[in-house]
Amino acid sequence: MARPERPIDPGAGPVAEFAQELRNLRELAGLTYRELAQRAHFSLGALSTAAQGKRVPSWEVTQAYVRGCGGDE
């Protein structure tokens, strides 16, 4: 069973807000990080780190994350 994600403070700034939007997209798609990694062709760790809210993910990781969730790139 996967560990629950740490909450993101919505007032922590634009990086945290972006990470929360990535999380929301994944949740709406109904995917685990393992499933997303298979779809996005990126490692589970890279995708999980993108949604931590500590730093802006690379464009490549962001694009793969969104595409893997079926979102609008």
MOTA-V830025 format. One record per backbone hydrogen bond with DSSP energy under -0.5 kcal/mol. CO is the residue of the C=O (numbers start at 1). NH is the residue of the N-H. E is the energy in kcal/mol with one decimal. If there is no record, write none. Layout:
BEGIN
co:CO nh:NH e:E
co:CO nh:NH e:E
END
This chain:
BEGIN
co:8 nh:10 e:-0.7
co:9 nh:12 e:-2.1
co:13 nh:17 e:-2.2
co:14 nh:18 e:-2.4
co:15 nh:19 e:-2.3
co:16 nh:20 e:-2.2
co:17 nh:21 e:-1.8
co:18 nh:22 e:-2.1
co:19 nh:23 e:-2.3
co:20 nh:24 e:-2.7
co:21 nh:25 e:-2.3
co:22 nh:26 e:-2.2
co:23 nh:27 e:-2.7
co:24 nh:28 e:-2.6
co:25 nh:29 e:-1.8
co:26 nh:30 e:-0.7
co:26 nh:31 e:-1.9
co:27 nh:30 e:-0.8
co:32 nh:36 e:-2.5
co:33 nh:37 e:-2.7
co:34 nh:38 e:-1.7
co:35 nh:39 e:-2.0
co:36 nh:40 e:-3.2
co:37 nh:41 e:-1.6
co:37 nh:42 e:-0.9
co:43 nh:47 e:-2.0
co:44 nh:48 e:-2.5
co:45 nh:49 e:-2.6
co:46 nh:50 e:-1.6
co:47 nh:51 e:-0.9
co:48 nh:51 e:-0.7
co:49 nh:52 e:-1.7
co:58 nh:62 e:-2.5
co:59 nh:63 e:-3.1
co:60 nh:64 e:-2.2
co:61 nh:65 e:-2.6
co:62 nh:66 e:-2.6
co:63 nh:67 e:-2.7
co:64 nh:68 e:-2.8
co:65 nh:69 e:-1.4
co:66 nh:71 e:-2.9
co:67 nh:70 e:-1.4
co:71 nh:73 e:-0.7
END
